Amino acid sequence: MSENKKKIALVTGASRGLGAALAIELSLKGYHIIALARTVGGLEDLDDRINAGNGTATLMPLDITNEQAIKQCCISIYERWGRLDLWAHTAIYAPALSPINHVDEKEFDKTIAINIKATSNLIINLSPLLKLVKGSLAIFFDDAAVEKKYHGLYGMSKRSQIFLAKTWASENANPNTNVLIETPFAMATSTREKFYPGENKKTLSTTKDEAKKIINRVSKVM
């Protein structure tokens, strides 16, 4: 099937971790994947894996904090496909764990820029594309770890991100777009390893398993 006849899914933060796993699972379900991330090498590896499963993908190596680049990305999506069926937002910055009274200023600014401001900008620019499709879906991902000690900066930004998603859902007057918030089981990802470098990975789930669970739930919503 040509990409123009497939449903179109955008995955932000697609180069690794849960984002890459979701992109692969969605491609296996017949979606054309728009894979957006900063890491070119990771996107190219993802493209190889999608192609190996007879899927199709368009790579967009972009920084989500670049507002003009995101705006142009959305214009390009509209000009090429005229719509967006699904958006999965997995891009996240994990600042170093720290007591709240010792938070680094640069870490604070980067966390706010990626986890909150970029999320808001993406919602602003992607919502018109999603509204063009009846039954379209935006997926956000919560994290149970935000309530732990030393997670203050990460937790604050993650709670704000999820609050943006919930507010968008409640204010959405157009019934075409659904907003789904998932809380995956703890996974063996580079983000989690940054928080807990000595953790026993055998106690964790895999991104592939969690992606399969999420896509199964998505299929019931769309």
Helices and strands as residue ranges (DSSP letters): G 3-5, E 8-12, H 17-28, E 32-37, H 40-52, E 56-61, H 67-81, E 86-89, G 100-102, H 105-111, I 112-117, H 118-130, E 136-141, G 144-147, H 152-171, E 177-182, H 190-195, G 201-203, H 207-221
